[in-house]
Amino acid sequence: MSRLHCAVYARYSSDKQKPTSIDDQVRKCREFAERRGWHVLDEHIYTDEAVTGATDDRPGLQRFLAAATTPDRPFEAILIDDTSRLSRKLIDALHISEQLAFSGVRIVFVSQGFDSDSEQFDMLQTIHGMVDEMYRKDRASQTYRGLEGVALRGQHTGSKCFGYRSRPIEDPCQTDPHGRPLIVGARLMVEDTEAETVRRIFTLYASGHSLKRVARLLNAEGVVGPGGKTWCHSTVRKILLNDRYRGLVFWARTYRVRVPETGKRIKRQRPPTEWVMKEVAEQRIVSEELWDAAQRQLGRMKQIYANTGERAGLLRGRATRYLFSGLVRCGVCGANLNVLASGERRAASYGCPQAQQGACTNRLRIRRDVLEKRLLEGLQDEVLRPEAINYALAGFEKELARALARVDDGLRQLRSRKAAVEGKIRNLTRALEDQYLPSLTEGLAAQEQELDSIKKQLSAAQPDPVPFRQEEVRAFVTSRLTNLRDLLSSDVATAKTELLKHVREIRLHPEGGTYRAEGEWDLLGGANTVQAGCSAATTSSGGM
């Protein structure tokens, strides 16, 4: 009787990370074969290292199956340490066994002591397979619960985060195999240099710089990005969306599932009710005011450019060339007025697209250049009204007063601290006159060092006189806004972004052979500012 020729399949999963497990499994299979007089083919030992058993998309497994299903296969049996090494997903394990049975290959599970020649094989494999799958799911639940507890304790559960350094948390009551205190977690601490870059990103973007412009500026200055890489617009956007920079840590916003066909893991969103949120004040880098300003700017950009899966933004396609495209609406049906015709022989003109489909009675068209000229004239008149300029200057004065008040408050605190430190220094000096102690000397040196630091801060924080001459500011603003049309037409994309801070929409009502425009002009462009009425610009038009 000829010896049974055997192949071996061994695997260890990514959750264990023990490369020696492969050698141990192969060794046990060889010993099992030797006791029975079987022959293990060295060239047919198949392995998968650090690969989960929750999918059958494994290189070693696929090579083994390809060899097992060929007509001239060199082996009659496959030795596997136990059922969990073949798969931790029951349906996959049964499918693989079915393939091997059809090809006439015998399956032997060494540690559990049963093989496919047994009448009870199907039952035993199903029982062990169910246990293996339950173990996998239970491990996943345990991991989730453990990480949830770590997150609720304010510890870090992820990878590196720009702006922070990871500090290990040691348990002095436990030691690792080397006798050192056992590390039981990690906490993120603010890294000053990177934190300053984060604050600068938020400030630049909130002030109107685009994502690409911020990235180009940082790269030009040689600022190192996350992971030592250069900056790009997507990295800047990721920084702006990270709640951690305002001291809020979210966990479990997403979860991973495997695609049945490929076995690859993809992310899916959890409902907000399942999110874990923890406020970690010491990790705050940007103020709430700066965070809100950046988020408002992101919202405006989302409205303009739109995101994947949403309606196209205001700057879609060719509409980028037109200043008021997406801002002007039909006063009859409420639809956006579109540029309906343009070309060498026909000037671009706005009209209601619903009228072309017979869904609106407004069949009036207006040339694009005429509309822009009249609307900008109307906005310019509105901006330059004395009450509008007074309103803007009053808002400026109010914000300036708030800023100076914050500076004064900070100075008061520094002066109070300075007086307290000077008092401690006097007390320590008197104590040293009575008796010399090294601890008193050290304390005195520390207080003197702190006093020197406070003096430097006071010197740097002394506010320069800020003369505010309202008439000079009024003249400057008026001169800059006198030709509003040229100012806004120089860069359509930027101009439209700025317009959206002040104008939500402009409604054009057909009246006779002309359009009457109306809308609201938010002078300061803020969520809590007073709304000022926009003058109704009247425009000439032509029929369709």
C-alpha positions as CSV (number, residue, x, y, z in Angstrom):
1,M,0.0,0.0,0.0
2,S,1.4,3.4,-1.0
3,R,2.0,6.1,1.5
4,L,-0.5,8.9,1.8
5,H,0.9,12.2,0.3
6,C,-0.2,15.2,2.3
7,A,-0.2,19.0,2.1
8,V,-0.3,21.2,5.1
9,Y,-2.2,24.5,5.6
10,A,-1.3,26.8,8.5
11,R,-2.5,30.3,9.5
12,Y,-2.3,32.7,12.3
13,S,-4.6,35.7,12.6
14,S,-3.9,39.4,12.8
15,D,-5.2,39.6,16.3
16,K,-2.5,37.3,17.7
17,Q,0.6,38.4,15.7
18,K,2.7,35.3,16.6
19,P,4.8,34.2,13.6
20,T,6.0,31.2,15.6
21,S,2.4,29.9,15.5
22,I,3.0,28.9,11.9
23,D,6.0,26.7,12.7
24,D,4.1,25.1,15.6
25,Q,1.1,24.2,13.5
26,V,3.3,22.7,10.7
27,R,5.3,20.7,13.3
28,K,2.2,19.2,14.9
29,C,1.0,18.2,11.4
30,R,4.3,16.6,10.6
31,E,4.3,14.6,13.9
32,F,0.7,13.5,13.2
33,A,1.7,12.3,9.7
34,E,4.8,10.4,10.9
35,R,2.8,8.5,13.5
36,R,0.6,7.2,10.7
37,G,3.3,6.6,8.2
38,W,2.1,9.4,5.9
39,H,4.4,11.7,3.9
40,V,4.2,15.5,4.1
41,L,5.3,17.2,0.8
42,D,7.7,20.0,1.7
43,E,6.8,21.9,-1.5
44,H,3.1,21.8,-0.6
45,I,3.1,23.6,2.8
46,Y,0.7,26.6,2.4
47,T,0.6,29.4,5.0
48,D,-1.2,32.7,5.6
49,E,0.5,35.0,8.1
50,A,-1.4,37.7,10.0
51,V,-4.5,37.1,8.0
52,T,-8.0,36.9,9.6
53,G,-10.0,33.7,9.3
54,A,-13.2,35.7,8.7
55,T,-12.6,35.7,4.9
56,D,-11.5,33.2,2.4
57,D,-9.6,35.8,0.4
58,R,-6.2,34.6,1.6
59,P,-3.2,34.1,-0.7
60,G,-2.0,30.8,0.9
61,L,-5.5,29.3,1.0
62,Q,-6.2,30.2,-2.6
63,R,-2.9,28.7,-3.8
64,F,-3.8,25.5,-1.9
65,L,-7.3,25.3,-3.4
66,A,-5.9,25.9,-6.9
67,A,-3.5,23.0,-6.4
68,A,-6.1,20.7,-4.8
69,T,-8.6,21.2,-7.6
70,T,-6.2,20.3,-10.5
71,P,-6.6,16.9,-12.1
72,D,-2.9,16.0,-11.5
73,R,-2.7,17.2,-7.9
74,P,0.3,15.7,-6.1
75,F,-1.4,15.1,-2.7
76,E,-4.4,13.2,-1.5
77,A,-4.9,14.9,1.9
78,I,-4.6,18.2,3.6
79,L,-3.5,18.4,7.2
80,I,-4.8,21.4,9.3
81,D,-4.1,21.9,13.0
82,D,-7.8,22.7,13.8
83,T,-11.0,24.0,12.2
84,S,-10.4,27.6,13.2
85,R,-7.2,27.7,11.1
86,L,-9.3,26.8,8.0
87,S,-11.9,29.5,8.7
88,R,-13.7,31.3,11.5
89,K,-16.7,31.7,9.3
90,L,-18.9,28.6,9.1
91,I,-20.3,29.2,5.6
92,D,-16.8,29.6,4.2
93,A,-15.6,26.5,6.0
94,L,-18.4,24.3,4.6
95,H,-17.9,25.7,1.1
96,I,-14.2,24.9,1.2
97,S,-14.8,21.4,2.5
98,E,-17.4,20.9,-0.3
99,Q,-14.8,21.9,-2.9
100,L,-12.2,19.6,-1.5
101,A,-14.6,16.7,-1.2
102,F,-15.6,17.1,-4.9
103,S,-11.9,17.0,-5.9
104,G,-11.3,13.9,-3.8
105,V,-9.0,15.6,-1.2
106,R,-9.2,14.3,2.3
107,I,-9.3,16.9,5.1
108,V,-7.7,16.1,8.5
109,F,-8.0,18.3,11.5
110,V,-5.1,17.2,13.6
111,S,-5.7,18.6,17.1
112,Q,-9.5,17.7,17.1
113,G,-8.8,14.2,15.7
114,F,-11.4,13.9,12.9
115,D,-11.3,13.9,9.2
116,S,-13.6,13.9,6.1
117,D,-13.4,10.0,5.9
118,S,-15.5,9.9,9.1
119,E,-19.3,9.5,8.9
120,Q,-19.7,12.2,11.6
121,F,-17.4,14.7,9.7
122,D,-20.2,17.1,8.6
123,M,-21.8,17.2,12.0
124,L,-18.4,17.7,13.8
125,Q,-17.3,20.4,11.4
126,T,-20.5,22.2,11.8
127,I,-20.4,22.1,15.6
128,H,-16.7,23.3,15.7
129,G,-17.4,25.9,13.0
130,M,-20.2,27.4,15.0
131,V,-17.9,27.6,18.1
132,D,-15.2,29.2,16.0
133,E,-17.5,31.8,14.6
134,M,-19.0,32.6,18.0
135,Y,-15.5,33.0,19.4
136,R,-14.7,35.5,16.6
137,K,-17.8,37.6,17.3
138,D,-17.3,37.5,21.0
139,R,-13.7,38.7,20.6
140,A,-15.0,41.6,18.4
141,S,-17.5,42.5,21.2
142,Q,-14.9,42.3,23.9
143,T,-12.6,44.5,21.8
144,Y,-15.3,47.1,21.3
145,R,-16.2,47.2,25.0
146,G,-12.6,47.5,25.9
147,L,-12.0,50.4,23.5
148,E,-15.2,52.1,24.6
149,G,-14.0,52.1,28.2
150,V,-10.6,53.5,27.1
151,A,-12.4,56.3,25.2
152,L,-14.7,57.1,28.2
153,R,-11.6,57.4,30.5
154,G,-10.3,60.1,28.1
155,Q,-7.4,57.9,26.9
156,H,-6.3,57.6,23.3
157,T,-7.7,54.8,21.1
158,G,-6.3,55.6,17.7
159,S,-3.1,56.4,15.9
160,K,-0.9,59.5,15.8
161,C,-2.8,62.8,15.7
162,F,-1.2,66.0,14.4
163,G,-0.9,68.6,17.2
164,Y,-0.4,66.1,19.9
165,R,2.2,63.7,21.4
166,S,1.2,60.4,23.0
167,R,2.2,59.9,26.6
168,P,2.1,56.4,28.0
169,I,0.1,55.7,31.2
170,E,1.9,53.4,33.5
171,D,0.5,51.3,36.3
172,P,3.0,51.4,39.2
173,C,1.4,48.3,40.8
174,Q,2.0,46.1,37.8
175,T,5.2,45.3,35.8
176,D,5.9,43.9,32.3
177,P,8.2,40.9,31.6
178,H,11.2,43.3,31.8
179,G,10.3,44.5,35.3
180,R,9.2,47.9,34.2
181,P,5.9,49.5,35.1
182,L,3.1,48.1,32.9
183,I,1.8,50.5,30.3
184,V,-2.0,50.4,30.5
185,G,-2.9,53.1,28.0
186,A,-1.9,56.4,26.4
187,R,-3.0,60.0,26.7
188,L,-2.5,62.7,24.1
189,M,-0.8,65.9,25.2
190,V,-0.7,69.1,23.2
191,E,2.5,69.6,21.2
192,D,3.1,73.4,21.1
193,T,4.7,73.8,17.7
194,E,2.2,71.6,15.8
195,A,-0.7,73.2,17.8
196,E,0.4,76.6,16.6
197,T,0.2,75.3,13.0
198,V,-3.3,74.0,13.7
199,R,-4.4,77.4,15.0
200,R,-2.9,79.1,12.0
201,I,-4.8,76.7,9.6
202,F,-8.1,77.5,11.3
203,T,-7.4,81.3,11.3
204,L,-6.3,81.3,7.6
205,Y,-9.3,79.3,6.5
206,A,-11.8,81.3,8.6
207,S,-10.4,84.5,7.1
208,G,-11.2,83.4,3.5
209,H,-8.2,81.4,2.3
210,S,-9.1,78.3,0.3
211,L,-8.0,74.8,1.3
212,K,-5.4,74.7,-1.5
213,R,-4.1,78.2,-0.7
214,V,-3.6,77.2,2.9
215,A,-1.7,74.1,1.8
216,R,0.5,76.0,-0.6
217,L,1.3,78.6,2.0
218,L,2.4,76.0,4.5
219,N,4.5,74.1,2.0
220,A,6.1,77.3,0.8
221,E,7.2,78.0,4.4
222,G,8.5,74.5,4.9
223,V,6.0,73.6,7.6
224,V,6.1,69.8,8.0
225,G,2.7,68.1,7.8
226,P,1.2,65.1,9.5
227,G,3.5,62.0,9.2
228,G,6.3,64.2,7.9
229,K,4.6,64.7,4.6
230,T,3.8,67.8,2.7
231,W,0.4,69.6,2.9
232,C,-2.5,69.1,0.5
233,H,-6.1,70.4,0.5
234,S,-7.5,67.1,1.8
235,T,-5.1,67.2,4.8
236,V,-6.1,70.8,5.6
237,R,-9.8,69.8,5.4
238,K,-9.2,66.9,7.7
239,I,-7.6,69.2,10.3
240,L,-10.6,71.6,10.1
241,L,-13.1,68.7,10.7
242,N,-11.3,67.2,13.7
243,D,-13.4,67.9,16.8
244,R,-10.5,67.0,19.0
245,Y,-9.0,70.4,18.4
246,R,-11.9,72.0,20.3
247,G,-11.5,69.5,23.1
248,L,-14.2,67.0,22.1
249,V,-13.2,63.4,21.5
250,F,-15.7,61.3,19.5
251,W,-15.4,57.5,19.2
252,A,-17.4,54.8,17.5
253,R,-18.7,57.1,14.8
254,T,-18.1,54.4,12.2
255,Y,-17.8,50.6,12.2
256,R,-16.3,48.1,9.7
257,V,-18.1,45.4,7.8
258,R,-16.8,42.8,5.3
259,V,-17.9,42.8,1.7
260,P,-19.2,39.2,1.2
261,E,-17.8,38.9,-2.4
262,T,-14.3,40.3,-1.6
263,G,-13.8,40.0,2.1
264,K,-12.5,43.5,2.3
265,R,-13.5,45.7,5.2
266,I,-15.3,49.0,4.5
267,K,-16.5,51.8,6.8
268,R,-20.1,52.6,7.6
269,Q,-21.6,55.3,9.7
270,R,-23.1,54.6,13.1
271,P,-26.2,56.5,14.1
272,P,-25.3,59.5,16.3
273,T,-27.1,57.9,19.3
274,E,-24.3,55.3,19.4
275,W,-21.4,57.7,19.3
276,V,-19.2,58.0,22.4
277,M,-18.3,61.6,23.2
278,K,-15.9,62.8,25.9
279,E,-14.9,66.3,26.6
280,V,-11.1,66.6,27.2
281,A,-10.4,70.2,28.0
282,E,-6.6,69.8,28.2
283,Q,-6.6,68.8,24.5
284,R,-8.3,71.9,23.2
285,I,-6.2,73.8,20.7
286,V,-8.6,76.2,19.1
287,S,-11.2,78.4,20.7
288,E,-14.9,77.8,20.2
289,E,-15.2,81.1,18.3
290,L,-12.4,80.2,15.9
291,W,-13.9,76.7,15.5
292,D,-17.3,78.1,14.7
293,A,-15.9,80.6,12.2
294,A,-14.1,77.8,10.3
295,Q,-17.2,75.6,10.3
296,R,-19.3,78.5,8.9
297,Q,-16.7,78.9,6.1
298,L,-16.8,75.1,5.4
299,G,-20.6,75.4,5.2
300,R,-20.4,78.2,2.7
301,M,-18.0,76.2,0.6
302,K,-20.3,73.2,0.7
303,Q,-23.1,75.3,-0.6
304,I,-21.0,76.6,-3.4
305,Y,-19.2,73.5,-4.5
306,A,-21.4,70.8,-3.1
307,N,-20.3,67.4,-1.9
308,T,-20.5,63.9,-3.4
309,G,-24.1,62.7,-3.6
310,E,-25.6,66.1,-3.1
311,R,-27.1,68.7,-5.6
312,A,-24.5,70.4,-7.6
313,G,-23.1,73.6,-6.0
314,L,-23.3,77.2,-7.1
315,L,-19.9,77.0,-8.9
316,R,-20.7,73.9,-11.0
317,G,-19.2,73.7,-14.5
318,R,-19.4,76.7,-16.7
319,A,-21.5,78.6,-14.1
320,T,-18.2,79.5,-12.4
321,R,-17.7,82.3,-15.0
322,Y,-20.9,84.0,-14.0
323,L,-21.0,86.1,-10.8
324,F,-24.7,85.7,-9.9
325,S,-25.3,82.2,-11.2
326,G,-27.1,80.2,-8.5
327,L,-27.9,83.4,-6.5
328,V,-30.7,84.8,-8.6
329,R,-34.2,83.1,-8.5
330,C,-37.3,83.5,-10.5
331,G,-39.8,85.6,-8.5
332,V,-42.7,83.6,-10.0
333,C,-41.8,80.0,-9.5
334,G,-38.7,80.2,-7.3
335,A,-36.4,78.3,-9.6
336,N,-32.8,79.3,-10.1
337,L,-32.4,81.5,-13.2
338,N,-29.9,79.9,-15.5
339,V,-27.7,81.2,-18.3
340,L,-29.8,79.9,-21.2
341,A,-27.9,81.0,-24.3
342,S,-24.3,82.1,-25.0
343,G,-22.1,82.1,-28.0
344,E,-20.4,84.3,-30.6
345,R,-23.7,85.6,-32.1
346,R,-25.8,85.6,-29.0
347,A,-24.9,87.2,-25.7
348,A,-25.3,85.1,-22.5
349,S,-28.7,85.8,-20.9
350,Y,-30.5,84.7,-17.8
351,G,-33.9,83.2,-17.9
352,C,-36.2,80.8,-16.0
353,P,-35.6,77.2,-17.1
354,Q,-39.1,76.2,-15.9
355,A,-40.6,78.5,-18.5
356,Q,-39.0,76.5,-21.3
357,Q,-40.8,73.4,-20.0
358,G,-44.1,75.2,-19.7
359,A,-44.1,75.1,-15.9
360,C,-43.7,78.8,-15.3
361,T,-45.2,81.9,-16.9
362,N,-42.0,84.0,-16.6
363,R,-40.6,84.0,-20.2
364,L,-38.5,87.1,-19.7
365,R,-34.8,87.0,-20.4
366,I,-32.1,89.5,-19.4
367,R,-28.6,89.8,-20.7
368,R,-26.0,88.6,-18.2
369,D,-23.8,91.8,-18.4
370,V,-26.9,94.0,-18.0
371,L,-28.1,92.1,-14.9
372,E,-24.6,92.1,-13.3
373,K,-24.3,95.9,-13.9
374,R,-27.6,96.8,-12.4
375,L,-27.5,94.4,-9.5
376,L,-24.0,95.6,-8.5
377,E,-25.1,99.2,-8.8
378,G,-27.9,98.4,-6.5
379,L,-25.7,96.6,-4.0
380,Q,-23.2,99.4,-4.2
381,D,-25.8,102.0,-3.4
382,E,-27.0,99.8,-0.5
383,V,-23.5,99.4,0.9
384,L,-22.6,103.1,0.7
385,R,-25.8,104.4,2.4
386,P,-24.8,106.4,5.5
387,E,-26.9,104.2,7.8
388,A,-25.2,101.0,6.3
389,I,-21.7,102.4,6.8
390,N,-22.6,103.6,10.3
391,Y,-23.9,100.1,11.1
392,A,-20.7,98.5,9.9
393,L,-18.5,100.9,11.8
394,A,-20.6,100.4,15.0
395,G,-20.1,96.6,14.7
396,F,-16.3,97.2,14.1
397,E,-16.1,99.4,17.2
398,K,-18.0,96.8,19.3
399,E,-15.6,94.0,18.3
400,L,-12.6,96.3,18.8
401,A,-13.8,97.1,22.3
402,R,-14.3,93.4,23.1
403,A,-10.8,92.6,21.9
404,L,-9.3,95.4,24.0
405,A,-11.3,94.3,27.0
406,R,-9.9,90.7,26.6
407,V,-6.4,92.2,26.5
408,D,-7.0,94.3,29.6
409,D,-8.4,91.3,31.5
410,G,-5.3,89.3,30.6
411,L,-3.1,92.1,31.7
412,R,-4.9,92.4,35.0
413,Q,-4.4,88.7,35.7
414,L,-0.7,89.0,34.8
415,R,-0.2,92.0,37.1
416,S,-2.1,90.2,39.9
417,R,0.1,87.1,39.5
418,K,3.2,89.4,39.4
419,A,2.3,91.0,42.7
420,A,1.7,87.5,44.3
421,V,5.1,86.2,43.0
422,E,6.9,89.3,44.3
423,G,5.3,88.8,47.7
424,K,6.6,85.2,47.8
425,I,10.1,86.3,46.8
426,R,10.1,88.8,49.7
427,N,9.0,86.1,52.1
428,L,11.6,83.7,50.9
429,T,14.3,86.4,51.1
430,R,13.4,87.1,54.7
431,A,13.5,83.4,55.5
432,L,16.9,83.0,54.0
433,E,18.2,85.9,56.2
434,D,17.2,84.0,59.3
435,Q,18.3,80.5,58.2
436,Y,19.9,79.0,55.0
437,L,18.2,76.0,53.6
438,P,18.7,74.5,50.1
439,S,15.0,74.2,49.6
440,L,14.5,77.9,50.2
441,T,17.2,78.7,47.7
442,E,15.6,76.4,45.1
443,G,12.2,78.0,45.8
444,L,13.5,81.5,45.4
445,A,15.2,80.6,42.1
446,A,11.9,79.2,40.8
447,Q,9.9,82.2,41.9
448,E,12.4,84.6,40.3
449,Q,12.3,82.6,37.1
450,E,8.5,82.8,37.1
451,L,8.6,86.6,37.8
452,D,11.0,87.0,34.8
453,S,8.5,85.1,32.6
454,I,5.6,87.3,33.7
455,K,7.6,90.5,33.1
456,K,8.3,89.3,29.5
457,Q,4.6,88.5,28.9
458,L,3.6,91.9,30.3
459,S,6.1,93.6,28.1
460,A,4.9,91.8,25.0
461,A,1.2,92.2,25.8
462,Q,1.2,96.0,26.4
463,P,-1.4,97.2,23.8
464,D,-0.3,99.9,21.5
465,P,-2.5,103.0,21.4
466,V,-5.2,102.4,18.7
467,P,-6.5,105.7,17.5
468,F,-9.9,105.2,16.0
469,R,-10.9,108.1,13.7
470,Q,-14.3,107.2,12.4
471,E,-14.3,109.7,9.5
472,E,-10.9,108.4,8.2
473,V,-12.2,104.8,8.3
474,R,-15.4,105.9,6.6
475,A,-13.4,107.6,3.8
476,F,-11.2,104.5,3.4
477,V,-14.2,102.1,3.2
478,T,-16.0,104.4,0.8
479,S,-13.0,104.6,-1.5
480,R,-12.6,100.9,-1.6
481,L,-16.2,100.2,-2.4
482,T,-16.8,103.0,-4.9
483,N,-16.2,100.6,-7.8
484,L,-17.8,97.4,-6.4
485,R,-18.3,95.9,-9.8
486,D,-14.6,95.9,-10.7
487,L,-13.8,94.6,-7.2
488,L,-16.1,91.6,-7.5
489,S,-15.5,90.8,-11.1
490,S,-11.7,90.4,-10.7
491,D,-12.0,86.9,-9.3
492,V,-15.5,85.4,-9.8
493,A,-15.0,82.3,-7.6
494,T,-13.7,84.4,-4.6
495,A,-16.3,87.1,-5.3
496,K,-19.1,84.6,-5.2
497,T,-17.8,83.2,-1.9
498,E,-17.8,86.7,-0.4
499,L,-21.3,87.5,-1.8
500,L,-22.7,84.4,-0.1
501,K,-21.6,85.8,3.3
502,H,-24.0,88.7,2.7
503,V,-26.7,87.6,0.2
504,R,-28.7,84.3,0.5
505,E,-30.7,84.9,-2.7
506,I,-31.9,87.6,-5.0
507,R,-35.5,87.3,-6.4
508,L,-36.2,88.8,-9.8
509,H,-39.8,89.7,-10.5
510,P,-40.9,90.4,-14.1
511,E,-42.8,93.6,-14.3
512,G,-43.7,94.7,-17.8
513,G,-40.5,94.6,-19.8
514,T,-38.2,94.8,-16.9
515,Y,-37.1,92.8,-13.8
516,R,-37.5,94.1,-10.3
517,A,-34.9,92.6,-7.8
518,E,-35.4,92.2,-4.1
519,G,-33.6,90.4,-1.4
520,E,-31.8,90.8,1.9
521,W,-28.3,92.1,2.5
522,D,-26.6,90.8,5.6
523,L,-24.1,93.6,6.1
524,L,-21.6,92.0,8.4
525,G,-22.0,88.4,7.1
526,G,-22.5,86.8,10.5
527,A,-25.2,84.5,11.9
528,N,-26.3,86.9,14.6
529,T,-26.1,90.2,12.7
530,V,-29.0,92.5,12.0
531,Q,-30.5,92.1,8.6
532,A,-30.6,95.2,6.4
533,G,-32.9,95.5,3.5
534,C,-31.3,95.4,0.1
535,S,-32.4,98.0,-2.4
536,A,-34.5,96.8,-5.2
537,A,-32.4,97.0,-8.4
538,T,-34.4,97.6,-11.6
539,T,-33.0,96.1,-14.7
540,S,-33.9,96.4,-18.3
541,S,-34.7,93.3,-20.2
542,G,-35.7,91.8,-23.5
543,G,-38.4,89.3,-24.4
544,M,-37.7,85.7,-25.4
